[in-house]
Amino acid sequence: MAVFESQLTEGNLKNSHIYITAILAHLMPEVEGVPAKPPRAVRLQFENLKVDADIPKSRHGRPRKFIRAREFVEGFFERTGAVVGDTVLFEEIEPARFRLSLRKAAAS
């Protein structure tokens, strides 16, 4: 299955969200030149943490580029020791279902 990446920023850690730009492009392939609508939610899992997270929409109805399931995201960040520059890996295990892991940034 496919693996997608999202590098963490200070904003991610401060606001307890994870950017999903890479998986959104995968979830919304164009069909004969017409953009498809994303699923209403994606399932994310890390160890025993699981969440069905809605993909938020802007006031114009477009999908936002982050998941904000605060309890899940905070638990993921805490358990992995995530810091700015680390990369969240989204391993697709089924359509719209992803297993998360963290790749630590290289020490300088």
MMTF fields as JSON, N, C-alpha, C and O atoms, coordinates in Angstrom:
{
  "mmtfVersion": "1.0.0",
  "mmtfProducer": "UNKNOWN",
  "numBonds": 431,
  "numAtoms": 432,
  "numGroups": 108,
  "numChains": 1,
  "numModels": 1,
  "chainsPerModel": [1],
  "groupsPerChain": [108],
  "chainIdList": ["A"],
  "bondAtomList": [4, 2, 8, 6, 12, 10, 16, 14, 20, 18, 24, 22, 28, 26, 32, 30, 36, 34, 40, 38, 44, 42, 48, 46, 52, 50, 56, 54, 60, 58, 64, 62, 68, 66, 72, 70, 76, 74, 80, 78, 84, 82, 88, 86, 92, 90, 96, 94, 100, 98, 104, 102, 108, 106, 112, 110, 116, 114, 120, 118, 124, 122, 128, 126, 132, 130, 136, 134, 140, 138, 144, 142, 148, 146, 152, 150, 156, 154, 160, 158, 164, 162, 168, 166, 172, 170, 176, 174, 180, 178, 184, 182, 188, 186, 192, 190, 196, 194, 200, 198, 204, 202, 208, 206, 212, 210, 216, 214, 220, 218, 224, 222, 228, 226, 232, 230, 236, 234, 240, 238, 244, 242, 248, 246, 252, 250, 256, 254, 260, 258, 264, 262, 268, 266, 272, 270, 276, 274, 280, 278, 284, 282, 288, 286, 292, 290, 296, 294, 300, 298, 304, 302, 308, 306, 312, 310, 316, 314, 320, 318, 324, 322, 328, 326, 332, 330, 336, 334, 340, 338, 344, 342, 348, 346, 352, 350, 356, 354, 360, 358, 364, 362, 368, 366, 372, 370, 376, 374, 380, 378, 384, 382, 388, 386, 392, 390, 396, 394, 400, 398, 404, 402, 408, 406, 412, 410, 416, 414, 420, 418, 424, 422, 428, 426],
  "bondOrderList": [1, 1, 1, 1, 1, 1, 1, 1, 1, 1, 1, 1, 1, 1, 1, 1, 1, 1, 1, 1, 1, 1, 1, 1, 1, 1, 1, 1, 1, 1, 1, 1, 1, 1, 1, 1, 1, 1, 1, 1, 1, 1, 1, 1, 1, 1, 1, 1, 1, 1, 1, 1, 1, 1, 1, 1, 1, 1, 1, 1, 1, 1, 1, 1, 1, 1, 1, 1, 1, 1, 1, 1, 1, 1, 1, 1, 1, 1, 1, 1, 1, 1, 1, 1, 1, 1, 1, 1, 1, 1, 1, 1, 1, 1, 1, 1, 1, 1, 1, 1, 1, 1, 1, 1, 1, 1, 1],
  "groupList": [{"groupName": "MET", "atomNameList": ["N", "CA", "C", "O"], "elementList": ["N", "C", "C", "O"], "formalChargeList": [0, 0, 0, 0], "bondAtomList": [1, 0, 2, 1, 3, 2], "bondOrderList": [1, 1, 2], "singleLetterCode": "M", "chemCompType": "L-PEPTIDE LINKING"}, {"groupName": "ALA", "atomNameList": ["N", "CA", "C", "O"], "elementList": ["N", "C", "C", "O"], "formalChargeList": [0, 0, 0, 0], "bondAtomList": [1, 0, 2, 1, 3, 2], "bondOrderList": [1, 1, 2], "singleLetterCode": "A", "chemCompType": "L-PEPTIDE LINKING"}, {"groupName": "VAL", "atomNameList": ["N", "CA", "C", "O"], "elementList": ["N", "C", "C", "O"], "formalChargeList": [0, 0, 0, 0], "bondAtomList": [1, 0, 2, 1, 3, 2], "bondOrderList": [1, 1, 2], "singleLetterCode": "V", "chemCompType": "L-PEPTIDE LINKING"}, {"groupName": "PHE", "atomNameList": ["N", "CA", "C", "O"], "elementList": ["N", "C", "C", "O"], "formalChargeList": [0, 0, 0, 0], "bondAtomList": [1, 0, 2, 1, 3, 2], "bondOrderList": [1, 1, 2], "singleLetterCode": "F", "chemCompType": "L-PEPTIDE LINKING"}, {"groupName": "GLU", "atomNameList": ["N", "CA", "C", "O"], "elementList": ["N", "C", "C", "O"], "formalChargeList": [0, 0, 0, 0], "bondAtomList": [1, 0, 2, 1, 3, 2], "bondOrderList": [1, 1, 2], "singleLetterCode": "E", "chemCompType": "L-PEPTIDE LINKING"}, {"groupName": "SER", "atomNameList": ["N", "CA", "C", "O"], "elementList": ["N", "C", "C", "O"], "formalChargeList": [0, 0, 0, 0], "bondAtomList": [1, 0, 2, 1, 3, 2], "bondOrderList": [1, 1, 2], "singleLetterCode": "S", "chemCompType": "L-PEPTIDE LINKING"}, {"groupName": "GLN", "atomNameList": ["N", "CA", "C", "O"], "elementList": ["N", "C", "C", "O"], "formalChargeList": [0, 0, 0, 0], "bondAtomList": [1, 0, 2, 1, 3, 2], "bondOrderList": [1, 1, 2], "singleLetterCode": "Q", "chemCompType": "L-PEPTIDE LINKING"}, {"groupName": "LEU", "atomNameList": ["N", "CA", "C", "O"], "elementList": ["N", "C", "C", "O"], "formalChargeList": [0, 0, 0, 0], "bondAtomList": [1, 0, 2, 1, 3, 2], "bondOrderList": [1, 1, 2], "singleLetterCode": "L", "chemCompType": "L-PEPTIDE LINKING"}, {"groupName": "THR", "atomNameList": ["N", "CA", "C", "O"], "elementList": ["N", "C", "C", "O"], "formalChargeList": [0, 0, 0, 0], "bondAtomList": [1, 0, 2, 1, 3, 2], "bondOrderList": [1, 1, 2], "singleLetterCode": "T", "chemCompType": "L-PEPTIDE LINKING"}, {"groupName": "GLY", "atomNameList": ["N", "CA", "C", "O"], "elementList": ["N", "C", "C", "O"], "formalChargeList": [0, 0, 0, 0], "bondAtomList": [1, 0, 2, 1, 3, 2], "bondOrderList": [1, 1, 2], "singleLetterCode": "G", "chemCompType": "PEPTIDE LINKING"}, {"groupName": "ASN", "atomNameList": ["N", "CA", "C", "O"], "elementList": ["N", "C", "C", "O"], "formalChargeList": [0, 0, 0, 0], "bondAtomList": [1, 0, 2, 1, 3, 2], "bondOrderList": [1, 1, 2], "singleLetterCode": "N", "chemCompType": "L-PEPTIDE LINKING"}, {"groupName": "LYS", "atomNameList": ["N", "CA", "C", "O"], "elementList": ["N", "C", "C", "O"], "formalChargeList": [0, 0, 0, 0], "bondAtomList": [1, 0, 2, 1, 3, 2], "bondOrderList": [1, 1, 2], "singleLetterCode": "K", "chemCompType": "L-PEPTIDE LINKING"}, {"groupName": "HIS", "atomNameList": ["N", "CA", "C", "O"], "elementList": ["N", "C", "C", "O"], "formalChargeList": [0, 0, 0, 0], "bondAtomList": [1, 0, 2, 1, 3, 2], "bondOrderList": [1, 1, 2], "singleLetterCode": "H", "chemCompType": "L-PEPTIDE LINKING"}, {"groupName": "ILE", "atomNameList": ["N", "CA", "C", "O"], "elementList": ["N", "C", "C", "O"], "formalChargeList": [0, 0, 0, 0], "bondAtomList": [1, 0, 2, 1, 3, 2], "bondOrderList": [1, 1, 2], "singleLetterCode": "I", "chemCompType": "L-PEPTIDE LINKING"}, {"groupName": "TYR", "atomNameList": ["N", "CA", "C", "O"], "elementList": ["N", "C", "C", "O"], "formalChargeList": [0, 0, 0, 0], "bondAtomList": [1, 0, 2, 1, 3, 2], "bondOrderList": [1, 1, 2], "singleLetterCode": "Y", "chemCompType": "L-PEPTIDE LINKING"}, {"groupName": "PRO", "atomNameList": ["N", "CA", "C", "O"], "elementList": ["N", "C", "C", "O"], "formalChargeList": [0, 0, 0, 0], "bondAtomList": [1, 0, 2, 1, 3, 2], "bondOrderList": [1, 1, 2], "singleLetterCode": "P", "chemCompType": "L-PEPTIDE LINKING"}, {"groupName": "ARG", "atomNameList": ["N", "CA", "C", "O"], "elementList": ["N", "C", "C", "O"], "formalChargeList": [0, 0, 0, 0], "bondAtomList": [1, 0, 2, 1, 3, 2], "bondOrderList": [1, 1, 2], "singleLetterCode": "R", "chemCompType": "L-PEPTIDE LINKING"}, {"groupName": "ASP", "atomNameList": ["N", "CA", "C", "O"], "elementList": ["N", "C", "C", "O"], "formalChargeList": [0, 0, 0, 0], "bondAtomList": [1, 0, 2, 1, 3, 2], "bondOrderList": [1, 1, 2], "singleLetterCode": "D", "chemCompType": "L-PEPTIDE LINKING"}],
  "groupTypeList": [0, 1, 2, 3, 4, 5, 6, 7, 8, 4, 9, 10, 7, 11, 10, 5, 12, 13, 14, 13, 8, 1, 13, 7, 1, 12, 7, 0, 15, 4, 2, 4, 9, 2, 15, 1, 11, 15, 15, 16, 1, 2, 16, 7, 6, 3, 4, 10, 7, 11, 2, 17, 1, 17, 13, 15, 11, 5, 16, 12, 9, 16, 15, 16, 11, 3, 13, 16, 1, 16, 4, 3, 2, 4, 9, 3, 3, 4, 16, 8, 9, 1, 2, 2, 9, 17, 8, 2, 7, 3, 4, 4, 13, 4, 15, 1, 16, 3, 16, 7, 5, 7, 16, 11, 1, 1, 1, 5],
  "groupIdList": [1, 2, 3, 4, 5, 6, 7, 8, 9, 10, 11, 12, 13, 14, 15, 16, 17, 18, 19, 20, 21, 22, 23, 24, 25, 26, 27, 28, 29, 30, 31, 32, 33, 34, 35, 36, 37, 38, 39, 40, 41, 42, 43, 44, 45, 46, 47, 48, 49, 50, 51, 52, 53, 54, 55, 56, 57, 58, 59, 60, 61, 62, 63, 64, 65, 66, 67, 68, 69, 70, 71, 72, 73, 74, 75, 76, 77, 78, 79, 80, 81, 82, 83, 84, 85, 86, 87, 88, 89, 90, 91, 92, 93, 94, 95, 96, 97, 98, 99, 100, 101, 102, 103, 104, 105, 106, 107, 108],
  "secStructList": [7, 7, 3, 3, 3, 3, 3, 7, 7, 2, 2, 2, 2, 2, 2, 6, 7, 3, 3, 7, 2, 2, 2, 2, 2, 2, 2, 1, 7, 3, 3, 6, 6, 3, 3, 7, 7, 7, 7, 1, 3, 3, 3, 3, 3, 3, 6, 6, 3, 3, 3, 3, 3, 3, 7, 7, 5, 7, 6, 6, 1, 7, 5, 7, 1, 3, 3, 7, 7, 2, 2, 2, 2, 2, 2, 2, 2, 2, 2, 2, 6, 7, 7, 6, 6, 7, 3, 3, 3, 3, 3, 3, 3, 3, 6, 6, 3, 3, 3, 3, 3, 3, 3, 7, 7, 7, 7, 7],
  "xCoordList": [0.831, 0.0, 0.876, 2.076, 0.272, 0.982, 1.309, 0.599, 2.402, 2.796, 2.943, 3.594, 2.327, 2.347, 3.036, 3.036, 3.626, 4.421, 3.927, 3.437, 4.072, 3.745, 4.736, 4.767, 5.544, 6.541, 5.874, 5.08, 6.209, 5.596, 6.189, 7.394, 5.299, 5.683, 5.357, 4.694, 5.826, 5.497, 3.979, 3.42, 3.327, 1.866, 1.146, 0.136, 1.658, 1.046, 1.065, 0.051, 2.241, 2.388, 1.585, 0.972, 1.583, 0.871, -0.642, -1.337, -1.16, -2.602, -3.159, -4.339, -2.318, -2.748, -3.456, -4.569, -2.789, -3.312, -2.17, -1.001, -2.53, -1.556, -2.011, -3.172, -1.095, -1.431, -1.648, -0.916, -2.672, -3.001, -2.977, -3.649, -2.207, -2.15, -1.835, -2.471, -0.86, -0.451, -1.565, -1.771, -2.287, -3.34, -4.586, -5.349, -4.806, -5.962, -5.853, -6.827, -4.672, -4.477, -4.781, -5.323, -4.439, -4.705, -6.199, -6.741, -6.857, -8.276, -9.179, -10.344, -8.642, -9.45, -8.909, -8.669, -8.712, -8.187, -9.212, -10.422, -8.703, -9.614, -10.167, -9.438, -11.448, -12.103, -12.528, -13.439, -11.87, -12.153, -12.171, -13.076, -11.157, -11.02, -11.888, -11.812, -12.719, -13.589, -13.077, -12.973, -12.748, -12.257, -13.316, -14.488, -12.888, -13.798, -13.893, -13.019, -14.943, -15.084, -14.39, -14.455, -13.727, -13.064, -14.094, -15.245, -13.691, -14.622, -14.905, -14.125, -16.012, -16.365, -15.36, -15.114, -14.785, -13.856, -12.771, -12.93, -11.671, -10.618, -10.389, -10.538, -10.03, -9.69, -8.178, -7.436, -7.736, -6.324, -6.094, -6.908, -4.985, -4.67, -3.182, -2.357, -2.864, -1.488, -1.544, -2.177, -0.876, -0.935, -2.403, -3.184, -2.799, -4.196, -5.057, -6.232, -4.501, -5.281, -5.93, -5.273, -7.227, -7.937, -8.928, -9.497, -9.123, -10.116, -10.647, -9.902, -11.939, -12.533, -12.621, -13.481, -11.728, -11.603, -12.255, -11.939, -13.158, -13.761, -12.715, -11.827, -12.833, -11.983, -12.717, -13.774, -12.161, -12.877, -12.975, -12.172, -13.973, -14.151, -14.035, -14.346, -13.576, -13.515, -14.936, -15.881, -15.063, -16.404, -16.918, -18.107, -16.017, -16.41, -16.695, -16.978, -16.62, -16.931, -15.781, -15.968, -14.584, -13.418, -12.799, -12.837, -12.224, -11.584, -10.385, -9.594, -10.251, -9.084, -7.955, -8.202, -6.76, -5.606, -5.021, -3.817, -5.866, -5.379, -6.466, -7.655, -6.023, -6.923, -6.743, -5.622, -7.851, -7.773, -8.665, -9.773, -8.176, -8.821, -7.912, -7.045, -8.128, -7.166, -6.721, -5.521, -7.633, -7.251, -6.333, -5.317, -6.687, -5.867, -4.496, -3.465, -4.49, -3.236, -2.34, -1.139, -2.905, -2.104, -1.507, -0.345, -2.301, -1.794, -0.679, 0.317, -0.839, 0.195, 1.477, 2.558, 1.36, 2.542, 3.231, 4.456, 2.449, 3.022, 3.742, 4.874, 3.092, 3.67, 4.904, 5.799, 4.952, 6.095, 7.2, 8.311, 6.911, 7.902, 8.126, 9.242, 7.078, 7.172, 7.674, 7.29, 8.539, 9.052, 9.022, 8.862, 9.179, 9.224, 10.3, 11.421, 9.944, 10.889, 10.727, 11.17, 10.089, 9.804, 8.763, 8.081, 8.638, 7.71, 6.703, 7.069, 5.428, 4.357, 4.207, 4.098, 4.202, 4.005, 2.587, 2.17, 1.859, 0.51, 0.591, 0.755, 0.48, 0.493, -0.951, -1.705, -1.329, -2.706, -2.896, -2.194, -3.841, -4.115, -5.411, -5.6, -6.282, -7.508, -7.85, -7.278, -8.753, -9.126, -9.618, -10.489, -9.054, -9.395, -9.092, -9.669, -8.184, -7.748, -6.232, -5.598, -5.655, -4.208, -3.645, -4.226, -2.506, -1.737, -0.632, 0.126, -0.545, 0.451, 1.695, 1.635, 2.808, 4.072, 4.848, 4.43, 5.973, 6.742, 8.179, 8.793, 8.706, 10.128, 10.784, 10.438, 11.735, 12.411, 13.324, 13.902, 13.438, 14.322, 15.759, 16.076, 16.608, 18.021, 18.623, 18.398, 19.385, 20.044, 21.128, 21.847, 21.238, 22.271, 23.516, 24.485],
  "yCoordList": [-1.189, 0.0, 1.253, 1.186, 2.368, 3.633, 4.217, 3.985, 4.982, 5.704, 7.176, 7.518, 8.041, 9.478, 10.149, 9.61, 11.331, 12.001, 13.418, 14.103, 13.836, 15.2, 15.653, 15.105, 16.654, 17.145, 18.074, 18.941, 17.88, 18.654, 20.056, 20.264, 21.003, 22.391, 22.794, 22.057, 23.959, 24.483, 24.635, 24.362, 25.069, 25.223, 23.912, 23.886, 22.809, 21.509, 21.17, 20.778, 21.329, 20.974, 21.916, 21.473, 23.19, 24.187, 23.994, 24.167, 23.638, 23.56, 22.138, 21.94, 21.158, 19.749, 19.33, 18.804, 19.575, 19.08, 18.567, 18.866, 17.793, 17.216, 17.555, 17.345, 18.079, 18.367, 17.066, 16.093, 17.067, 15.88, 16.176, 15.505, 17.178, 17.582, 16.392, 16.223, 15.571, 14.442, 13.409, 12.882, 13.111, 12.102, 12.686, 11.958, 13.99, 14.601, 14.438, 14.091, 14.688, 14.53, 13.092, 12.858, 12.142, 10.728, 10.413, 9.627, 11.02, 10.76, 11.452, 11.083, 12.464, 13.262, 13.24, 14.3, 12.062, 12.055, 12.638, 12.502, 13.274, 13.784, 12.617, 11.689, 12.673, 11.657, 12.342, 13.171, 11.994, 12.593, 14.123, 14.774, 14.689, 16.137, 16.818, 18.036, 16.052, 16.634, 16.222, 15.027, 17.196, 16.818, 16.037, 16.414, 14.956, 14.151, 14.763, 15.529, 14.431, 14.889, 13.888, 12.683, 14.376, 13.456, 12.73, 13.158, 11.638, 10.996, 11.951, 12.867, 11.734, 12.599, 12.467, 13.423, 11.288, 11.07, 10.087, 9.32, 10.134, 9.146, 8.504, 9.155, 7.242, 6.558, 6.608, 6.234, 7.078, 7.12, 6.22, 6.184, 5.498, 4.672, 4.709, 4.786, 4.651, 4.561, 3.741, 4.136, 2.593, 1.666, 1.435, 1.039, 1.674, 1.44, 2.696, 2.67, 3.789, 5.003, 4.889, 4.534, 5.194, 5.187, 6.334, 6.693, 6.898, 7.958, 7.966, 7.744, 8.224, 8.536, 10.053, 10.644, 10.679, 12.134, 12.74, 12.371, 13.664, 14.394, 15.272, 15.812, 15.405, 16.333, 17.666, 17.802, 18.661, 19.934, 20.638, 20.406, 21.499, 22.272, 23.754, 24.208, 24.489, 25.942, 26.499, 25.773, 27.771, 28.376, 28.342, 28.552, 28.075, 27.978, 26.535, 26.261, 25.602, 24.208, 23.376, 22.208, 23.958, 23.198, 22.46, 22.953, 21.276, 20.553, 21.318, 21.86, 21.361, 21.961, 20.943, 19.767, 21.367, 20.491, 19.953, 19.708, 19.771, 19.221, 18.401, 18.543, 17.547, 16.792, 17.392, 17.545, 17.723, 18.263, 17.405, 17.805, 16.243, 15.369, 15.476, 14.631, 16.524, 16.921, 15.792, 15.624, 15.031, 13.978, 12.956, 12.563, 12.531, 11.572, 12.172, 11.549, 13.379, 14.011, 14.267, 14.002, 14.773, 15.006, 13.699, 13.666, 12.613, 11.304, 10.813, 10.271, 10.999, 10.602, 11.384, 10.801, 12.712, 13.542, 13.151, 13.044, 12.938, 12.597, 11.249, 11.135, 10.24, 8.891, 8.781, 7.982, 9.577, 9.487, 10.474, 10.36, 11.441, 12.474, 13.377, 13.844, 13.627, 14.417, 15.826, 16.461, 16.303, 17.673, 18.251, 17.527, 19.563, 20.248, 19.594, 19.358, 19.31, 18.712, 17.217, 16.649, 16.549, 15.121, 14.948, 15.906, 13.738, 13.473, 12.408, 11.318, 12.743, 11.774, 10.954, 11.505, 9.639, 8.736, 8.167, 7.653, 8.262, 7.73, 6.499, 6.632, 5.321, 4.087, 3.696, 3.398, 3.698, 3.35, 1.851, 1.056, 1.464, 0.041, -0.403, -1.591, 0.525, 0.35, 1.727, 2.716, 1.826, 3.16, 4.027, 3.614, 5.222, 6.201, 5.708, 6.205, 4.729, 4.228, 4.191, 3.618, 4.818, 4.982, 4.62, 4.946, 3.941, 3.663, 4.709, 4.873, 5.414, 6.468, 5.966, 5.087, 6.544, 6.341, 7.645, 8.556, 7.729, 8.957, 8.649, 7.739, 9.41, 9.328, 10.576, 11.708, 10.334, 11.435, 12.15, 11.53, 13.462, 14.259, 13.876, 13.514, 13.954, 13.652, 14.662, 15.866, 14.156, 15.045, 15.842, 15.315, 17.123, 17.92, 18.02, 18.656],
  "zCoordList": [0.0, 0.0, 0.0, 0.267, -0.296, -0.395, 0.978, 1.956, 1.024, 2.234, 1.859, 0.872, 2.663, 2.43, 3.611, 4.718, 3.381, 4.405, 4.661, 3.764, 5.922, 6.316, 7.378, 8.48, 7.044, 7.996, 9.007, 8.642, 10.283, 11.354, 11.468, 11.328, 11.726, 11.934, 13.367, 14.098, 13.752, 15.082, 15.23, 16.292, 14.164, 14.178, 14.43, 15.132, 13.859, 14.098, 15.587, 16.165, 16.193, 17.603, 18.496, 19.466, 18.183, 18.976, 18.899, 19.9, 17.722, 17.494, 17.448, 17.158, 17.731, 17.758, 16.469, 16.495, 15.35, 14.081, 13.222, 13.466, 12.215, 11.285, 9.871, 9.519, 9.063, 7.668, 6.902, 7.081, 6.044, 5.257, 3.765, 2.981, 3.377, 1.973, 1.06, 0.019, 1.448, 0.6, 0.451, -0.642, 1.535, 1.394, 0.748, 0.113, 0.899, 0.232, -1.277, -1.944, -1.806, -3.249, -3.664, -4.745, -2.821, -3.099, -2.965, -3.742, -1.985, -1.751, -2.755, -2.904, -3.452, -4.369, -5.793, -6.371, -6.368, -7.736, -8.714, -8.531, -9.729, -10.747, -11.552, -11.904, -11.836, -12.648, -13.937, -13.94, -15.019, -16.318, -16.224, -16.746, -15.55, -15.475, -14.436, -14.276, -13.718, -12.697, -11.325, -11.048, -10.444, -9.122, -8.348, -8.317, -7.732, -6.92, -5.529, -5.125, -4.8, -3.426, -2.512, -2.752, -1.467, -0.544, 0.303, 0.384, 0.933, 1.86, 3.014, 3.278, 3.691, 4.827, 5.961, 6.696, 6.101, 7.206, 6.781, 5.831, 7.511, 7.346, 8.7, 9.734, 8.7, 9.95, 10.095, 9.186, 11.26, 11.592, 12.795, 13.717, 12.784, 13.938, 14.214, 13.304, 15.502, 15.972, 17.245, 18.225, 17.224, 18.35, 18.704, 17.838, 19.963, 20.325, 20.197, 20.564, 19.688, 19.431, 18.054, 17.075, 17.991, 16.706, 16.697, 17.727, 15.523, 15.389, 13.957, 13.002, 13.828, 12.533, 12.511, 13.164, 11.756, 11.767, 10.529, 9.397, 10.763, 9.654, 8.993, 9.653, 7.694, 6.968, 6.993, 6.376, 7.708, 7.819, 6.473, 5.569, 6.363, 5.14, 5.456, 6.556, 4.453, 4.584, 4.477, 4.168, 4.733, 4.621, 3.187, 2.947, 2.224, 0.813, 0.409, -0.758, 1.38, 1.103, 0.588, 0.247, 0.523, 0.061, 1.236, 2.363, 0.989, 2.091, 2.621, 1.849, 3.955, 4.589, 4.507, 4.239, 4.726, 4.514, 5.82, 5.909, 6.824, 8.085, 8.768, 8.484, 9.671, 10.555, 11.939, 12.425, 12.557, 13.908, 14.807, 15.163, 15.161, 16.142, 17.364, 17.589, 18.142, 19.168, 20.095, 20.312, 20.636, 21.582, 20.911, 21.484, 19.707, 18.978, 18.659, 18.915, 18.101, 17.689, 18.901, 18.847, 19.982, 21.189, 21.707, 22.11, 21.698, 22.118, 21.218, 21.697, 19.921, 18.957, 19.203, 19.273, 19.334, 19.572, 20.874, 20.924, 21.923, 23.229, 23.19, 23.66, 22.636, 22.615, 21.731, 22.004, 20.681, 19.756, 20.096, 19.578, 20.958, 21.251, 20.057, 19.829, 19.295, 18.065, 18.335, 19.317, 17.447, 17.498, 16.082, 15.099, 16.007, 14.711, 13.837, 14.287, 12.593, 11.645, 11.497, 10.499, 12.484, 12.336, 11.233, 10.867, 10.705, 9.619, 10.021, 10.459, 9.865, 10.091, 8.816, 7.72, 8.968, 7.842, 7.915, 8.953, 6.818, 6.699, 5.806, 4.593, 6.373, 5.589, 5.322, 6.249, 4.06, 3.709, 3.884, 3.259, 4.731, 4.948, 4.27, 4.009, 3.99, 3.212, 2.67, 3.128, 1.723, 1.265, 2.433, 3.198, 2.557, 3.602, 5.018, 5.986, 5.141, 6.455, 6.474, 5.588, 7.509, 7.551, 8.922, 9.957, 8.903, 10.108, 10.16, 9.204, 11.28, 11.414, 12.127, 12.986, 11.75, 12.457, 12.328, 11.614, 13.018, 13.005, 12.639, 13.195, 11.706, 11.368, 11.977, 11.641, 12.878, 13.538, 12.541, 11.648, 12.713, 11.881, 12.199, 13.332, 11.218, 11.433, 12.405, 12.288, 13.357, 14.321, 13.611, 12.762, 13.969, 13.302, 14.133, 13.718]
}
